[in-house]
Amino acid sequence: MQAKRTFLPILLVVVFVVFVIAACSAGAGGQDKTWFNLPSVPVDIDANGAASVYGIGVAQLPPEQVKLVQSLGQKVELRAGANGIHVYIDGQDQPYINWNSETAGNLEQLLANSPATAPVAPVIPWLRRIGLGAAVSVPPASGAAKNIPAWRGETAVSPQAPASETPPLSLGLSFDENGAGSIGGIPGNLLAPLTGGANPLQLDPGLLAQLKGFGIENLGIQTTPGGIAININGAPMPGIAYDGNYLERLSGLLPSLPGVGAVAEMVSGVTGQLPNMNLGLNVDLSGQPVDLKLSDLPVKLGDDGSLQVLGLAIPGVTLPTEALQPLRDLGVGQLAINASTEAINIAVDGKALPRIRFAPGSMATIAGIAGAQSGLPPALLDAGMNALLKDGITTRIALSGEVDQSAAPAEATYAPAELGDMAAPVIRAKIGVKGGQIVSIGGLSAEQLAQLGVTLPALPPNVMQILNDLKAKTVDIVNTPNNLSIKVNGAELMSIDYDAASLATALELAKPYLAGTPLEDPAVMQLIQEQILPIAPAADVNVQITVE
């Protein structure tokens, strides 16, 4: 009898040991399934906020917390297992934290680096070995209770290859030991004038110390069709998994959440585009600059000046419609811009404009001019232009309709002028400027020309301001076939490639802004369009301007 009484406990122990050894052996090469799944702990909340577990009262929730749970659903179930940590709303899985043996192991090591989280680190592998969870149930806010199926096992996303994928977009942030940040090498303190005077990239030193306490030196985040991948110091970490169906469920859930309704449309737009996006964020905590890479940015402008980038509405940003309307009145629908530190190519509805080429080292000078004209710090513009244009950027802008999916022109081809039997026109001139006034042309002074009935005009104030900003003493304008070169104080600043067609396109775009000038006279405009533009690319021009 004694042997019989001890046989069953021994048998149970043997079965348990065999089970554990088998489970450990199965997981030795990389665990893909839990050893076993425990039922979710039931947490029932009644209409008055009384919470109970297995019928035992455990807490009293305030009404706003009850409403929050009800806004999510009738049953909110949290499950941890081999492939991640899931949240089920009324039985439907939502985007979840996903992990595998490698990423969970990396997370365990990361947590072990800090004394505050080291005790939690050993829990990570057990969350994958033994499936467990909790299910919170509340009465429905209205209507009849739903028949929600019980949890039957781990679920997983089924990502599909996107029908269309946005071009890669990579943002780089870095923070030094004081928490001062920069984006793409642009110091945050330079961005302060754009954000009300505060540095938008200042990281709290205490938070920075905590991150470094975990041994974190850099962080990478990358979107994929199946989720968001995260790495720390190059090691993959648990990320977020989703597919189109998961994101659709999340979008349907957002409008009912308290405080989210105002931005639900924007967030839904983001979630709808996530599987198609190729976005990366790289953060460095050692102060080393991290580059920006903006290869192609499709931009759509609404009739009210609203802005969409990569198909996403940008809240709080509206361009002045009065600045856009003249272009729309001309029938302009699409702009395509390809820019780098060497040149800017622009096309309007597929028609190329003159190409601007920058001389080596001239970007800082041009940034200084733009800063003086716009009121923005030249250092900001210089850093911004170098960060954005260093690797080149392409932008397609829709002023009406949808963004044209065709690529922006990398480099236009400009046709030579057709002169026939006519010789190329030759222009030589020396012009003197003093105090903003033209005082001589071709060796003739303003007084001498006045005696001939010719009154020399003053330079426009903004032109004179640019000359002052350049500290210009001499300006040389030289035209050779299909190219106009501008030199300041003997050094080339920029050159412009063009032909008759690109000049005609540029002149057409300029028409709304020519009011009050001689060019608004139809006869003058006709002369320019029919007589001057066709031969301008072939003209031999050398104009020397002396500024006092």
SEKOL-630549 format. One record per residue (C-alpha): residue in three letters; x, y, z. Coordinates in steps of 0.2 Angstrom, whole numbers. Example, Ala and Ser with C-alpha at 12.3 -4.5 7.8 and 13.67 -1.06 7.14 Angstrom:
! SEKOL-630549
{'Ala', {62, -22, 39}}
{'Ser', {68, -5, 36}}
***
This chain:
! SEKOL-630549
{'Met', {0, 0, 0}}
{'Gln', {14, 12, 4}}
{'Ala', {22, 9, -13}}
{'Lys', {6, 12, -22}}
{'Arg', {3, 29, -12}}
{'Thr', {21, 35, -17}}
{'Phe', {20, 29, -35}}
{'Leu', {8, 43, -42}}
{'Pro', {18, 58, -34}}
{'Ile', {34, 50, -41}}
{'Leu', {26, 48, -58}}
{'Leu', {20, 66, -58}}
{'Val', {38, 72, -54}}
{'Val', {46, 61, -68}}
{'Val', {33, 67, -81}}
{'Phe', {36, 86, -75}}
{'Val', {55, 83, -76}}
{'Val', {54, 75, -94}}
{'Phe', {42, 89, -99}}
{'Val', {54, 103, -93}}
{'Ile', {69, 94, -101}}
{'Ala', {60, 92, -118}}
{'Ala', {54, 110, -117}}
{'Cys', {72, 116, -114}}
{'Ser', {79, 106, -127}}
{'Ala', {66, 112, -140}}
{'Gly', {71, 130, -135}}
{'Ala', {89, 128, -135}}
{'Gly', {91, 133, -153}}
{'Gly', {79, 147, -152}}
{'Gln', {62, 146, -144}}
{'Asp', {47, 149, -156}}
{'Lys', {33, 143, -144}}
{'Thr', {29, 144, -126}}
{'Trp', {31, 129, -115}}
{'Phe', {13, 131, -110}}
{'Asn', {0, 145, -108}}
{'Leu', {-8, 149, -92}}
{'Pro', {-26, 156, -93}}
{'Ser', {-28, 175, -92}}
{'Val', {-31, 182, -75}}
{'Pro', {-49, 189, -75}}
{'Val', {-52, 206, -69}}
{'Asp', {-70, 211, -69}}
{'Ile', {-75, 229, -67}}
{'Asp', {-94, 233, -64}}
{'Ala', {-103, 249, -70}}
{'Asn', {-99, 257, -53}}
{'Gly', {-80, 254, -55}}
{'Ala', {-78, 240, -43}}
{'Ala', {-64, 229, -49}}
{'Ser', {-63, 210, -43}}
{'Val', {-52, 195, -47}}
{'Tyr', {-60, 178, -46}}
{'Gly', {-74, 187, -37}}
{'Ile', {-63, 195, -24}}
{'Gly', {-64, 214, -24}}
{'Val', {-47, 222, -27}}
{'Ala', {-49, 240, -31}}
{'Gln', {-62, 254, -34}}
{'Leu', {-59, 264, -51}}
{'Pro', {-65, 282, -53}}
{'Pro', {-78, 285, -67}}
{'Glu', {-65, 292, -79}}
{'Gln', {-55, 276, -79}}
{'Val', {-70, 265, -81}}
{'Lys', {-75, 276, -96}}
{'Leu', {-57, 274, -103}}
{'Val', {-58, 255, -103}}
{'Gln', {-76, 256, -110}}
{'Ser', {-69, 267, -124}}
{'Leu', {-57, 253, -129}}
{'Gly', {-70, 239, -129}}
{'Gln', {-79, 227, -118}}
{'Lys', {-64, 216, -115}}
{'Val', {-46, 221, -115}}
{'Glu', {-34, 207, -114}}
{'Leu', {-15, 208, -112}}
{'Arg', {-5, 192, -116}}
{'Ala', {14, 189, -116}}
{'Gly', {21, 174, -125}}
{'Ala', {35, 168, -136}}
{'Asn', {32, 180, -150}}
{'Gly', {28, 196, -141}}
{'Ile', {17, 206, -129}}
{'His', {-1, 207, -137}}
{'Val', {-16, 218, -133}}
{'Tyr', {-33, 211, -138}}
{'Ile', {-48, 222, -139}}
{'Asp', {-64, 212, -139}}
{'Gly', {-54, 197, -145}}
{'Gln', {-45, 207, -159}}
{'Asp', {-26, 208, -159}}
{'Gln', {-19, 225, -161}}
{'Pro', {-1, 230, -166}}
{'Tyr', {10, 222, -153}}
{'Ile', {28, 221, -146}}
{'Asn', {36, 207, -155}}
{'Trp', {52, 198, -150}}
{'Asn', {62, 182, -153}}
{'Ser', {76, 173, -145}}
{'Glu', {89, 186, -151}}
{'Thr', {80, 202, -148}}
{'Ala', {73, 196, -131}}
{'Gly', {91, 191, -126}}
{'Asn', {97, 208, -131}}
{'Leu', {84, 216, -120}}
{'Glu', {88, 206, -106}}
{'Gln', {107, 211, -107}}
{'Leu', {102, 229, -109}}
{'Leu', {91, 229, -93}}
{'Ala', {105, 220, -84}}
{'Asn', {116, 235, -87}}
{'Ser', {107, 246, -74}}
{'Pro', {105, 242, -56}}
{'Ala', {87, 249, -56}}
{'Thr', {82, 236, -69}}
{'Ala', {94, 222, -67}}
{'Pro', {81, 212, -55}}
{'Val', {69, 213, -70}}
{'Ala', {81, 206, -83}}
{'Pro', {79, 187, -78}}
{'Val', {60, 189, -80}}
{'Ile', {61, 192, -99}}
{'Pro', {65, 174, -105}}
{'Trp', {51, 167, -93}}
{'Leu', {39, 179, -101}}
{'Arg', {42, 169, -117}}
{'Arg', {43, 152, -110}}
{'Ile', {26, 153, -100}}
{'Gly', {12, 162, -108}}
{'Leu', {2, 172, -96}}
{'Gly', {-9, 187, -96}}
{'Ala', {-24, 197, -89}}
{'Ala', {-41, 201, -96}}
{'Val', {-51, 216, -90}}
{'Ser', {-69, 216, -93}}
{'Val', {-82, 230, -91}}
{'Pro', {-100, 232, -95}}
{'Pro', {-103, 240, -112}}
{'Ala', {-105, 259, -112}}
{'Ser', {-122, 256, -122}}
{'Gly', {-131, 242, -131}}
{'Ala', {-130, 223, -128}}
{'Ala', {-115, 214, -122}}
{'Lys', {-104, 206, -136}}
{'Asn', {-100, 188, -137}}
{'Ile', {-81, 188, -137}}
{'Pro', {-72, 172, -140}}
{'Ala', {-60, 166, -128}}
{'Trp', {-41, 168, -131}}
{'Arg', {-35, 152, -140}}
{'Gly', {-17, 155, -143}}
{'Glu', {-4, 167, -150}}
{'Thr', {-7, 176, -166}}
{'Ala', {5, 185, -178}}
{'Val', {4, 198, -192}}
{'Ser', {5, 193, -210}}
{'Pro', {14, 207, -219}}
{'Gln', {12, 209, -237}}
{'Ala', {24, 218, -249}}
{'Pro', {18, 236, -252}}
{'Ala', {9, 240, -268}}
{'Ser', {20, 256, -268}}
{'Glu', {34, 261, -257}}
{'Thr', {39, 279, -252}}
{'Pro', {58, 283, -256}}
{'Pro', {69, 281, -241}}
{'Leu', {69, 295, -228}}
{'Ser', {82, 296, -214}}
{'Leu', {82, 308, -200}}
{'Gly', {98, 310, -189}}
{'Leu', {98, 316, -171}}
{'Ser', {113, 318, -160}}
{'Phe', {115, 324, -142}}
{'Asp', {131, 329, -133}}
{'Glu', {135, 326, -115}}
{'Asn', {125, 342, -109}}
{'Gly', {109, 336, -119}}
{'Ala', {111, 349, -132}}
{'Gly', {104, 341, -148}}
{'Ser', {106, 343, -167}}
{'Ile', {97, 337, -182}}
{'Gly', {107, 332, -197}}
{'Gly', {122, 342, -190}}
{'Ile', {111, 358, -188}}
{'Pro', {113, 363, -169}}
{'Gly', {96, 365, -160}}
{'Asn', {100, 382, -154}}
{'Leu', {100, 388, -172}}
{'Leu', {82, 382, -173}}
{'Ala', {77, 392, -158}}
{'Pro', {71, 407, -169}}
{'Leu', {59, 396, -178}}
{'Thr', {52, 388, -162}}
{'Gly', {48, 404, -151}}
{'Gly', {66, 405, -144}}
{'Ala', {67, 389, -135}}
{'Asn', {80, 375, -141}}
{'Pro', {68, 361, -148}}
{'Leu', {82, 348, -146}}
{'Gln', {87, 350, -128}}
{'Leu', {87, 333, -119}}
{'Asp', {86, 333, -100}}
{'Pro', {103, 329, -94}}
{'Gly', {95, 317, -81}}
{'Leu', {87, 307, -94}}
{'Leu', {103, 307, -104}}
{'Ala', {112, 300, -89}}
{'Gln', {99, 286, -87}}
{'Leu', {100, 281, -105}}
{'Lys', {119, 281, -104}}
{'Gly', {117, 271, -88}}
{'Phe', {110, 257, -99}}
{'Gly', {125, 258, -110}}
{'Ile', {115, 266, -124}}
{'Glu', {126, 275, -136}}
{'Asn', {115, 275, -152}}
{'Leu', {97, 271, -156}}
{'Gly', {90, 266, -173}}
{'Ile', {72, 265, -178}}
{'Gln', {66, 259, -195}}
{'Thr', {49, 256, -203}}
{'Thr', {46, 240, -213}}
{'Pro', {30, 233, -221}}
{'Gly', {28, 222, -206}}
{'Gly', {32, 234, -192}}
{'Ile', {45, 245, -184}}
{'Ala', {62, 238, -181}}
{'Ile', {73, 245, -166}}
{'Asn', {91, 243, -163}}
{'Ile', {102, 249, -149}}
{'Asn', {121, 250, -151}}
{'Gly', {118, 240, -167}}
{'Ala', {109, 226, -158}}
{'Pro', {91, 222, -163}}
{'Met', {79, 224, -150}}
{'Pro', {60, 220, -148}}
{'Gly', {50, 231, -160}}
{'Ile', {32, 234, -165}}
{'Ala', {23, 222, -177}}
{'Tyr', {9, 226, -188}}
{'Asp', {1, 223, -205}}
{'Gly', {-13, 232, -215}}
{'Asn', {-27, 223, -205}}
{'Tyr', {-19, 227, -188}}
{'Leu', {-17, 245, -192}}
{'Glu', {-35, 246, -199}}
{'Arg', {-41, 239, -182}}
{'Leu', {-31, 252, -173}}
{'Ser', {-37, 266, -184}}
{'Gly', {-55, 261, -181}}
{'Leu', {-52, 262, -162}}
{'Leu', {-43, 279, -161}}
{'Pro', {-59, 291, -163}}
{'Ser', {-67, 284, -148}}
{'Leu', {-52, 287, -136}}
{'Pro', {-53, 302, -125}}
{'Gly', {-42, 316, -131}}
{'Val', {-37, 308, -147}}
{'Gly', {-52, 313, -157}}
{'Ala', {-44, 329, -163}}
{'Val', {-29, 321, -170}}
{'Ala', {-37, 304, -175}}
{'Glu', {-38, 309, -193}}
{'Met', {-20, 313, -194}}
{'Val', {-15, 298, -184}}
{'Ser', {-26, 287, -195}}
{'Gly', {-17, 294, -210}}
{'Val', {-1, 289, -203}}
{'Thr', {-6, 272, -199}}
{'Gly', {-13, 269, -216}}
{'Gln', {3, 274, -224}}
{'Leu', {15, 265, -212}}
{'Pro', {17, 248, -222}}
{'Asn', {22, 259, -238}}
{'Met', {34, 270, -229}}
{'Asn', {53, 268, -228}}
{'Leu', {57, 280, -214}}
{'Gly', {72, 279, -202}}
{'Leu', {78, 288, -186}}
{'Asn', {95, 287, -180}}
{'Val', {100, 295, -163}}
{'Asp', {117, 296, -157}}
{'Leu', {121, 301, -138}}
{'Ser', {140, 304, -140}}
{'Gly', {137, 321, -149}}
{'Gln', {143, 315, -166}}
{'Pro', {133, 322, -180}}
{'Val', {121, 310, -189}}
{'Asp', {116, 314, -207}}
{'Leu', {99, 318, -215}}
{'Lys', {95, 308, -230}}
{'Leu', {80, 315, -239}}
{'Ser', {80, 307, -256}}
{'Asp', {62, 311, -262}}
{'Leu', {49, 321, -254}}
{'Pro', {32, 321, -262}}
{'Val', {22, 337, -256}}
{'Lys', {4, 341, -259}}
{'Leu', {-3, 359, -256}}
{'Gly', {-21, 361, -253}}
{'Asp', {-32, 375, -259}}
{'Asp', {-32, 382, -242}}
{'Gly', {-13, 381, -241}}
{'Ser', {-13, 365, -230}}
{'Leu', {2, 354, -232}}
{'Gln', {4, 335, -235}}
{'Val', {21, 327, -235}}
{'Leu', {23, 308, -240}}
{'Gly', {4, 308, -240}}
{'Leu', {3, 314, -222}}
{'Ala', {-6, 330, -217}}
{'Ile', {6, 341, -207}}
{'Pro', {-5, 350, -193}}
{'Gly', {-2, 368, -189}}
{'Val', {7, 372, -206}}
{'Thr', {-2, 382, -219}}
{'Leu', {6, 392, -233}}
{'Pro', {-1, 409, -238}}
{'Thr', {-13, 406, -252}}
{'Glu', {-10, 423, -259}}
{'Ala', {8, 417, -263}}
{'Leu', {2, 402, -272}}
{'Gln', {-13, 409, -281}}
{'Pro', {-3, 418, -295}}
{'Leu', {5, 401, -300}}
{'Arg', {-12, 392, -300}}
{'Asp', {-20, 406, -310}}
{'Leu', {-6, 403, -323}}
{'Gly', {-12, 384, -323}}
{'Val', {3, 378, -314}}
{'Gly', {0, 361, -307}}
{'Gln', {16, 352, -303}}
{'Leu', {33, 358, -298}}
{'Ala', {48, 346, -298}}
{'Ile', {64, 351, -289}}
{'Asn', {81, 342, -289}}
{'Ala', {94, 351, -278}}
{'Ser', {111, 348, -271}}
{'Thr', {126, 359, -265}}
{'Glu', {131, 360, -283}}
{'Ala', {115, 365, -293}}
{'Ile', {96, 367, -292}}
{'Asn', {86, 360, -306}}
{'Ile', {67, 365, -307}}
{'Ala', {54, 359, -319}}
{'Val', {36, 367, -320}}
{'Asp', {23, 354, -327}}
{'Gly', {37, 345, -335}}
{'Lys', {46, 361, -343}}
{'Ala', {63, 365, -336}}
{'Leu', {68, 382, -329}}
{'Pro', {86, 388, -330}}
{'Arg', {97, 378, -320}}
{'Ile', {107, 387, -306}}
{'Arg', {125, 381, -303}}
{'Phe', {134, 385, -287}}
{'Ala', {153, 389, -287}}
{'Pro', {163, 378, -274}}
{'Gly', {162, 386, -257}}
{'Ser', {148, 399, -262}}
{'Met', {135, 391, -252}}
{'Ala', {140, 400, -236}}
{'Thr', {140, 417, -246}}
{'Ile', {122, 413, -253}}
{'Ala', {116, 408, -236}}
{'Gly', {122, 425, -229}}
{'Ile', {112, 434, -242}}
{'Ala', {97, 424, -239}}
{'Gly', {98, 426, -221}}
{'Ala', {100, 445, -223}}
{'Gln', {85, 445, -234}}
{'Ser', {74, 434, -224}}
{'Gly', {79, 439, -206}}
{'Leu', {85, 421, -202}}
{'Pro', {102, 418, -195}}
{'Pro', {115, 415, -209}}
{'Ala', {122, 401, -198}}
{'Leu', {106, 392, -198}}
{'Leu', {103, 394, -217}}
{'Asp', {121, 388, -220}}
{'Ala', {120, 373, -209}}
{'Gly', {102, 369, -215}}
{'Met', {107, 370, -234}}
{'Asn', {122, 359, -231}}
{'Ala', {113, 346, -221}}
{'Leu', {98, 346, -233}}
{'Leu', {108, 347, -250}}
{'Lys', {124, 337, -246}}
{'Asp', {117, 321, -252}}
{'Gly', {104, 329, -264}}
{'Ile', {86, 331, -262}}
{'Thr', {71, 329, -274}}
{'Thr', {54, 336, -271}}
{'Arg', {39, 335, -281}}
{'Ile', {25, 348, -276}}
{'Ala', {7, 347, -282}}
{'Leu', {-1, 364, -282}}
{'Ser', {-17, 355, -288}}
{'Gly', {-22, 337, -290}}
{'Glu', {-11, 323, -284}}
{'Val', {8, 322, -284}}
{'Asp', {15, 317, -301}}
{'Gln', {23, 301, -298}}
{'Ser', {36, 304, -312}}
{'Ala', {54, 308, -306}}
{'Ala', {60, 326, -305}}
{'Pro', {72, 330, -318}}
{'Ala', {90, 326, -313}}
{'Glu', {98, 337, -326}}
{'Ala', {90, 347, -340}}
{'Thr', {97, 348, -358}}
{'Tyr', {97, 366, -365}}
{'Ala', {97, 368, -384}}
{'Pro', {108, 381, -393}}
{'Ala', {100, 396, -400}}
{'Glu', {96, 395, -419}}
{'Leu', {103, 411, -427}}
{'Gly', {103, 406, -445}}
{'Asp', {114, 418, -455}}
{'Met', {114, 431, -441}}
{'Ala', {130, 434, -431}}
{'Ala', {129, 432, -412}}
{'Pro', {125, 449, -403}}
{'Val', {139, 456, -394}}
{'Ile', {137, 468, -378}}
{'Arg', {151, 476, -369}}
{'Ala', {147, 488, -355}}
{'Lys', {155, 496, -340}}
{'Ile', {143, 502, -327}}
{'Gly', {147, 513, -311}}
{'Val', {136, 512, -296}}
{'Lys', {138, 524, -281}}
{'Gly', {126, 525, -266}}
{'Gly', {113, 514, -275}}
{'Gln', {113, 525, -290}}
{'Ile', {120, 521, -308}}
{'Val', {132, 535, -311}}
{'Ser', {140, 530, -327}}
{'Ile', {138, 518, -342}}
{'Gly', {152, 514, -355}}
{'Gly', {163, 529, -349}}
{'Leu', {149, 541, -350}}
{'Ser', {143, 550, -334}}
{'Ala', {126, 552, -328}}
{'Glu', {128, 571, -332}}
{'Gln', {134, 568, -350}}
{'Leu', {119, 556, -353}}
{'Ala', {107, 568, -345}}
{'Gln', {112, 581, -359}}
{'Leu', {107, 568, -371}}
{'Gly', {90, 565, -363}}
{'Val', {95, 549, -354}}
{'Thr', {92, 548, -336}}
{'Leu', {101, 534, -327}}
{'Pro', {90, 524, -314}}
{'Ala', {93, 519, -296}}
{'Leu', {96, 501, -292}}
{'Pro', {81, 493, -283}}
{'Pro', {84, 494, -264}}
{'Asn', {85, 475, -262}}
{'Val', {98, 473, -276}}
{'Met', {109, 486, -267}}
{'Gln', {106, 477, -251}}
{'Ile', {112, 461, -259}}
{'Leu', {128, 470, -266}}
{'Asn', {131, 477, -249}}
{'Asp', {129, 460, -241}}
{'Leu', {142, 453, -253}}
{'Lys', {154, 467, -249}}
{'Ala', {154, 469, -268}}
{'Lys', {167, 480, -276}}
{'Thr', {166, 473, -293}}
{'Val', {152, 462, -302}}
{'Asp', {156, 454, -318}}
{'Ile', {141, 446, -328}}
{'Val', {148, 436, -343}}
{'Asn', {136, 427, -355}}
{'Thr', {143, 412, -366}}
{'Pro', {132, 400, -376}}
{'Asn', {118, 394, -365}}
{'Asn', {127, 400, -349}}
{'Leu', {127, 416, -338}}
{'Ser', {141, 418, -326}}
{'Ile', {141, 430, -311}}
{'Lys', {158, 434, -302}}
{'Val', {159, 445, -287}}
{'Asn', {176, 453, -283}}
{'Gly', {184, 442, -296}}
{'Ala', {177, 425, -289}}
{'Glu', {163, 416, -297}}
{'Leu', {147, 415, -286}}
{'Met', {136, 406, -297}}
{'Ser', {131, 402, -315}}
{'Ile', {115, 399, -324}}
{'Asp', {112, 387, -338}}
{'Tyr', {98, 391, -350}}
{'Asp', {90, 391, -367}}
{'Ala', {76, 401, -375}}
{'Ala', {63, 388, -370}}
{'Ser', {68, 389, -351}}
{'Leu', {69, 408, -352}}
{'Ala', {51, 408, -359}}
{'Thr', {45, 397, -345}}
{'Ala', {53, 408, -332}}
{'Leu', {46, 424, -340}}
{'Glu', {29, 416, -340}}
{'Leu', {30, 412, -321}}
{'Ala', {36, 430, -318}}
{'Lys', {21, 438, -326}}
{'Pro', {11, 440, -311}}
{'Tyr', {25, 449, -302}}
{'Leu', {29, 462, -316}}
{'Ala', {16, 474, -312}}
{'Gly', {23, 492, -311}}
{'Thr', {38, 488, -322}}
{'Pro', {41, 491, -341}}
{'Leu', {38, 472, -344}}
{'Glu', {20, 474, -341}}
{'Asp', {18, 484, -357}}
{'Pro', {12, 471, -370}}
{'Ala', {23, 479, -383}}
{'Val', {38, 477, -373}}
{'Met', {34, 459, -368}}
{'Gln', {31, 455, -386}}
{'Leu', {48, 462, -391}}
{'Ile', {57, 452, -378}}
{'Gln', {47, 436, -382}}
{'Glu', {49, 437, -400}}
{'Gln', {66, 445, -403}}
{'Ile', {77, 444, -388}}
{'Leu', {74, 427, -380}}
{'Pro', {77, 417, -396}}
{'Ile', {95, 424, -398}}
{'Ala', {99, 428, -379}}
{'Pro', {108, 411, -376}}
{'Ala', {120, 414, -390}}
{'Ala', {124, 432, -385}}
{'Asp', {142, 437, -381}}
{'Val', {140, 448, -366}}
{'Asn', {153, 455, -354}}
{'Val', {146, 468, -341}}
{'Gln', {158, 475, -328}}
{'Ile', {150, 484, -313}}
{'Thr', {160, 494, -301}}
{'Val', {152, 498, -284}}
{'Glu', {157, 512, -273}}
***
